Amino acid sequence: MNTEEIVKYWLNESEDALKVAEHLYEKGDYSYSLFFGHLCIEKLLKALYVLENKKHAPPIHNLTRLAELAKIELSTELSDKMIEITSFNIEARYPDLKRTFRKICTKNFTEEKLNDIKRIYQWLKGKIKL
């Protein structure tokens, strides 16, 4: 296993997911924008997991669990944000009959949450030293 190559793969995937999230936001597809925002953070955490553990990342989507496995300490505030961002994966993928999540994904709500995702992305990306 070439650790550096796999880390770069996850970094590229994370960057691509962020671009898609931004594109979907611009097009007004807010719930899926947040879904791809989750993927962006998930993939970056998988890069950090590989860097830390020198093995392939587990196929899980829970961001706080991935951070724990990658040995990244989260403040209570950051842990709460990770829990919320993890919910975007589930809510967008499996909407309820009333489409509740899609209704709360207004432009302002999505912009705020996407800004949180971008801040976390920059913070996590700063932890990767190749």
C-alpha positions as CSV (number, residue, x, y, z in Angstrom):
1,M,0.0,0.0,0.0
2,N,1.3,3.4,-1.0
3,T,0.1,5.6,1.8
4,E,0.9,8.9,0.1
5,E,-0.9,7.9,-3.1
6,I,-4.0,6.9,-1.2
7,V,-4.0,10.1,0.9
8,K,-3.7,12.1,-2.3
9,Y,-6.6,10.2,-3.8
10,W,-8.8,11.0,-0.8
11,L,-7.7,14.7,-0.9
12,N,-8.6,14.9,-4.6
13,E,-12.0,13.3,-3.9
14,S,-12.6,15.7,-1.1
15,E,-11.8,18.7,-3.2
16,D,-14.1,17.4,-6.0
17,A,-17.0,16.9,-3.5
18,L,-16.6,20.5,-2.3
19,K,-16.7,21.8,-5.9
20,V,-19.9,19.8,-6.5
21,A,-21.4,21.1,-3.2
22,E,-20.6,24.7,-4.3
23,H,-22.1,24.0,-7.8
24,L,-25.3,22.6,-6.4
25,Y,-25.6,25.5,-4.0
26,E,-25.3,27.9,-7.0
27,K,-28.0,26.0,-8.8
28,G,-30.3,26.1,-5.8
29,D,-30.2,22.4,-5.0
30,Y,-29.5,23.0,-1.4
31,S,-30.1,19.6,0.3
32,Y,-27.8,17.9,-2.2
33,S,-25.3,20.7,-1.7
34,L,-25.1,19.8,1.9
35,F,-25.0,16.0,1.1
36,F,-21.9,16.7,-1.0
37,G,-20.5,18.9,1.8
38,H,-20.7,15.9,4.0
39,L,-18.9,13.8,1.4
40,C,-16.1,16.4,1.3
41,I,-15.5,16.2,5.0
42,E,-15.8,12.4,5.1
43,K,-13.2,12.0,2.3
44,L,-10.8,14.4,4.0
45,L,-11.2,12.5,7.3
46,K,-10.4,9.3,5.4
47,A,-7.2,10.8,4.1
48,L,-6.3,11.6,7.6
49,Y,-7.2,8.1,8.8
50,V,-4.9,6.6,6.1
51,L,-2.1,9.0,7.0
52,E,-2.4,8.1,10.7
53,N,-3.1,4.4,10.5
54,K,-1.2,3.4,7.3
55,K,-4.1,1.3,6.1
56,H,-7.3,1.8,4.1
57,A,-10.1,3.8,5.6
58,P,-13.1,2.0,6.9
59,P,-16.3,2.2,4.8
60,I,-18.2,4.4,7.3
61,H,-19.9,7.8,7.1
62,N,-20.1,8.9,10.7
63,L,-17.7,12.0,10.8
64,T,-17.1,12.0,14.6
65,R,-16.2,8.3,14.4
66,L,-13.9,8.8,11.5
67,A,-12.2,11.7,13.4
68,E,-11.8,9.5,16.4
69,L,-10.3,6.7,14.4
70,A,-7.9,9.2,12.7
71,K,-7.0,10.4,16.2
72,I,-8.3,13.9,15.7
73,E,-9.4,15.6,18.9
74,L,-12.6,17.6,18.4
75,S,-13.9,20.4,20.7
76,T,-17.5,20.0,21.8
77,E,-18.5,22.7,19.3
78,L,-16.7,20.9,16.4
79,S,-18.1,17.6,17.5
80,D,-21.6,19.0,17.4
81,K,-21.0,20.4,13.9
82,M,-19.7,17.0,12.7
83,I,-22.8,15.3,14.1
84,E,-25.0,17.8,12.3
85,I,-23.0,17.4,9.0
86,T,-23.3,13.6,9.3
87,S,-27.0,14.1,9.4
88,F,-26.9,15.7,6.0
89,N,-25.8,12.4,4.5
90,I,-28.8,10.5,5.9
91,E,-31.4,13.3,5.5
92,A,-30.6,14.0,1.9
93,R,-30.2,10.4,0.9
94,Y,-33.3,9.1,2.7
95,P,-35.9,11.9,2.9
96,D,-39.0,11.4,5.0
97,L,-42.4,11.5,3.4
98,K,-42.9,15.1,4.2
99,R,-39.4,16.0,2.9
100,T,-38.7,17.9,6.1
101,F,-34.9,18.2,5.5
102,R,-35.4,19.7,2.0
103,K,-37.8,22.3,3.5
104,I,-35.3,23.5,6.0
105,C,-32.6,23.8,3.4
106,T,-33.2,27.4,2.5
107,K,-30.6,29.4,0.8
108,N,-29.6,31.1,4.1
109,F,-29.5,27.8,6.0
110,T,-27.4,26.1,3.4
111,E,-25.0,29.0,3.0
112,E,-24.4,29.0,6.8
113,K,-23.8,25.2,6.9
114,L,-21.7,25.2,3.8
115,N,-19.5,27.9,5.3
116,D,-19.1,25.7,8.4
117,I,-18.1,22.8,6.1
118,K,-15.6,25.0,4.3
119,R,-14.0,26.1,7.6
120,I,-13.8,22.5,8.8
121,Y,-12.3,21.5,5.4
122,Q,-9.6,24.1,5.7
123,W,-8.8,23.1,9.3
124,L,-8.6,19.4,8.5
125,K,-6.6,20.0,5.3
126,G,-4.1,21.9,7.3
127,K,-3.4,18.7,9.3
128,I,-2.2,16.8,6.2
129,K,1.6,16.9,5.8
130,L,2.9,14.8,3.0
